[in-house]
């Protein structure tokens, strides 16, 4: 990662911190730093200690877990204007990372060292509310993921992934979709082939075209 100049202009991207106390601003100005990282950068690895609170200014990263047999499951993504729930959990609980993350779109982050983060949590009611509000929202998202993995059929989860892309043309490999769903590529390929046979999608090399969106919505239950 590349360290950039300090400053507090980035606070404008987090309106919840608009009324941040002067003492908190001074601490952020002194200790926070802005960093950048390109696609493919590993932000943190499972088992590594957590050293800083992350506030995303731009870009996107994927947070994932690897099972004992090497299979990956997507937990969530962190985009611009968001924070990382696992990082928050590790800082609050003084624990190591239970998952890993990798950059999918070039990122620009604000990093607040752990010591400064804990001091801000004690001294600043505005910062504390911001952290806990974001934390609660992200925990809710993880509960939704757990519900999908535990109770929804794979065909419904696959249809949801396709619909969430928001585009008719989806440029993704079967392996990438399998990683997101936490299953094998062969399983995803079979499911997609069935959808193609039903006229819901059209499969190409490295891309999927949605032909019948309403059919996919029916599978999801929309």
N, C-alpha and C positions, 0 to 999 in steps of 0.2 A: 504494500500500500504506500501511497505517496502523501506525505504530510503537506498540507496547504496552509495559507495564512489564517490566523485566528481572527475573530470578529463576531459580532452578534447579529449581523444582518439576517442570518438563517432563522432567527426566531420568528420572522414573519411567516414562515411556512407552518408554524404551530400556533394558531390563534389562541389556543387555550392558555398559552404562556404570555399573552399580551400584557397582563397585569403583574408580571413577575416582580418580586421585591428587588430593590436596588442592590441589596447585599447579595442576593442570588445571582443577579446579572454580573456583578463583579467577580463572583466565584467562577461562573461559566466563562467569563472573559479570560480569567487567569489560567484555568485548568483544561477547558475543552479544546479539542482540535478537530479540524476537518480533514478527512482522508478520502482518497479515491481508489478504486480497484477495477480492473478490467474483467471481462467475461472469463469464467473459469477459475477465478480466484477462490480459494477456500477461506471463508471468513473465520470459521472455527471448526474444530473436530470434536467428536464425541470423546469425553474423558478429559478434555483440556480445561484448565481453570478459566474462570470468567474474570476479565480485568477491567471491563468498561461497559457503560450503558450506551446503547446505539440508537441514534435518531436518524432515520433515512431521509435525505434531502432529494435524492434522485436515483433512478435505477431500480433493479429488482433482484432479489436473491431467493433461493429455494432452501427451505429448512427440511431436512429429511432424516429418517432413521434407517439403519441397516440391520436386518435380522441376522440370526446366527448362521443361516444358510446363504447369506449374501444378498438377499432380496431387499430392495429399497422401497420405502413407502414415503410419500410426500406428507408432511405434517401441515405446512402452510407456506405462503410466500410473504415476503416483506417488501412493500413498495414505498414510493415517495410519500412522505407525511406520516409514516407509520413507525412503530417501534417493534422490538422482538420480544415476544412473550417468554421464550426460553431464557434469553439473557436476563430479563427482569427477574424471573424465577430463581436463577442461579445467584444473582446479586442479593436478593432478599433472603435466600436460604443459605447463602455462603456455600454453594455446592458447585461441582464441575458440570460442564455441558453434557446433557444426556442425548444429544443429537449433533448433527453436522449441518453446515450450510455452504452453499456454493453460489457464486454470482452468475446470474442469467442475463442481466443487462447491466452495462457499466454503472457502478454505484458511486454516490457521493454521500458520505455519512458524517455526522457529528459524533465524536466519541467523548464520553465523560468518564474519566477514571473512577474506579470503584470507590476510592476514599472520598472523592468529591461528591459522587452520587449519594453516598450514605449521609454525608453532611447536609446536602441539599434536602434529603428526605426528612431530616430532623428540623432544619431551620426554616424551610420554605413551604408554607401551606399550599401555595399555588403549584409549585413543582410536584409536591406530594400528591395532590389531587390529579394532576395530569398523568403521572405515572400509574396510579391505581385505576383511573378511569380507562386508560388504554389497556392495562393488564386485564381488567374485567372483560372488556370487549373481546380481546384475543382468546381468553379462556373459553368464552362462549363459542367462538369459532372452532376451537379444538373439540368441544363437546359435540358440535354438529358433525365434525369429521368422525369422531368415535361412533356416533349413531349410524353414519353412512357405512362405515367399515363393518360394524357388528350386525346391523339389521337389514341393510339393503343388498339386493342381489347385484352381482357384478354387471349384468346387462343394464341395470338402472344407473349404476355408478358410471359406467362407460358412456351412456347416453348423456348424463349430466356433464361429463368432461367435454364432450363434443359441443353441447349447447352453450357451455360457459365460455367457449372460445369466441362467441359473438360474431363469427365470420362464417360465410358459406364454405370458403376454402380454408382448410386447416393444414398448415405445413408442419407436420409432426410425424415422427416414425412410430411404428407399433411399439418399439422398445421404450421410447420416451413416455408413451401413454401407459405402458405396463409399469414403469417405474413409479409413475404418479399414483397408480391404483394399487401398488404393492403386490403385483402378480407377475406371472410369466408372460413373455412376449407371445408365445404360442397360444396362450389362452385369449389374449386380446385379439390376435389375428383371427382366431376362430369366431369370436364374437362379432368382429367387424365384417367378416365374410357373410355371416348370417344376416347382418343388417343390410349388406349389399344385395343379397338374394331377395330380401323383402322390399327392395327399392328405397330404403331409407338413406343410404349413402352410396357414393361411388368411390372406389379405391384406386389410387394411383401410386406411383413411386414416391414415397416420402410425403404424401399428402392425402387428405380425405376431403371429399366434397359432400356436403349435406344436401340431399335431394328432397327429403320429406321431413321438414322440421317438426311438423305436428305429430308425426309418428314417434319421433324421439321424445317429444314432450309427453306423449301418452305413456311411454315406457317409464319415464321419471315420475309421472303422476301429476303433472302440471295441469 
